[in-house]
Amino acid sequence: MFSLILKTLGGTFIDGFLDKASDLFKAYLNKEITKEQLRTQLLQTLVTSAAEVEKAHAASLASTFASFMDAAKTSRLMQGVWAAAAISQLVVLLWHQAGIPAVTFFFDVKYPSSGTTVEWAYALLMFCLGGGAIALRVGPGKVDLKSIAGVK
């Protein structure tokens, strides 16, 4: 499903950009615009195309999240699994942040490291609370329009 979203959004970006860029190159080759105007307009086209893809990406994520929430409203199994996952990870985090320090303080013992358990608990809880959509917006698929435009 994720690859389908990437193909769709990537195709939208390429198609939108290539159509506009080819017209700009034709205008440059016909001496209708200067090299600097070509550069400026290509950059503007690139940013505009990326913004259109961002809008489509946001709409896609919103509809995916909405369909998941609609299914969760009606499925007792999904509600139970969600509750079990969220509550168990809250217990893990509470134990790590309050229980372990209390045990080591009151009983003067060295408690073994939790390792990556806590990181996984934070991640799972984040996904239970809707962080998946947020993670996709800030992860490797995010387009940084400022860096494309060369703005610092």
N, C-alpha and C positions, 0 to 999 in steps of 0.2 A: 504494500500500500504506500509506504514512504517513497519507494522508487517511482511509483506512478505519479505522486505529487511532484517530485523533483522533475520528472520528464515533462509534466504539464506546465509547471511554472518556468522551467528552463526553456522550453519551447516557446512559451509566450514571450519571454525576455528576448530570445534570439530573433524571433520573427519580428517583434516590434522594433527592435534596434536595427536589424538589417534593412528593413523597408525604408526607414528614415535615413539611415546612414548611406545607403546606395544613392538616394536622391541628392544628398549633400555632396558625395563624391562626384556625381555627374555635374552638379553646379560648379564644383571646383575645377574639374577638367575642362568645362566650357568657359572657364575664366569669368564666371558670374560672381564668384566670391573669392576672397583672398585665403591664403593658407591659415592665417590667424582666425579669420571668421569660420573656416572649416573646423579648426580645432575647438573653438568656443562652442559652435553649434553641435559638434559631435559629443562634447562633454555634456552639454545640456540634454542631448538626446539620450545619452547613457544614463544620466541621473533620472530623467523622466521615465525611461523604460524600467529602471530598477525600482522606482517608486510604484509603478503599476504592478510589478511583480510582488512587491511588499503588500500592497492592498489585497491582491489575490491570495497571497499566502495567509494573511490575517483572516480573511473570509473563510478559507479552507480550514484553518485551525479552529475557528469559532464554530463552524458547522460540525466538525468532527467531535469537538467537546460537547456540543449541544446534543448530538445523537447519543453519545455515551451517557450523558446525564438523563436523557429520556429513557434509555434502557435501564439505567439504575433505579429510576423511579418506579418501574413496574416489576423488576425482577427481585424477588426476596433473596435469591442466591447471591446476586451481585451486592445487595445491601449487606448481607451477612459477611461476605468475604471482605468487603470494604471496611466494615466495622472491626472485624477481627484484625485485619492488617494495621489499621490506624491505631487501635487501642494497644495492640502488642508492641508496636514501635514506640508509642508514647511511654509505655512501661519500661522499655529498654532505655530510652533517653532519661527518664526519671531515675532509674537505677544508676545509670552512668553519672548523672550530674548531682544526685543527692545521696543515693544509697552507698555507692563506693566510697565517697569522701567520709560519710558517717562511720562506715565499718573501719576504715583505716584510722580515723581519729579516735573512736571510742575503744577499739580493741588493739590498737597499736600493732597492726599487721601490715605486711606489704601485699597489696592486692595485685594479681597479674594484670597485664595490659589487656584492654578490650580489643586491641587491634583495629581492624577496619569495621567492626560490628557497628560502631556508632555512626560511621560515615554511611553505611548501608541503611541504618535506621533513619537518618535524616533524609536520605534520598527517597526511600520508600514512602515516608510520611509526606515528603514534598509531592510525590506523584499521586498519593491518595487525596491530597488537597488541591489538585489541579495544576500542579507545577510542571506537568509534562508539556503543556502548551507554552508555558513561560520558558522552559528549557529550550524548546525548539526555536523560540524567538531570539534567544541570546546565544545559541550554540553555533556550530560551524555553518549552518545555513543562513545566518544573519548577513544581510548586506549593509555595509557601512557606507552610507551615501557621502558622508563628509570625507572619508579617505579617497573615495572615487573622484570627488570633485577637487581634491587637493587642498581642502580647507583644514586649517590646524586649530 
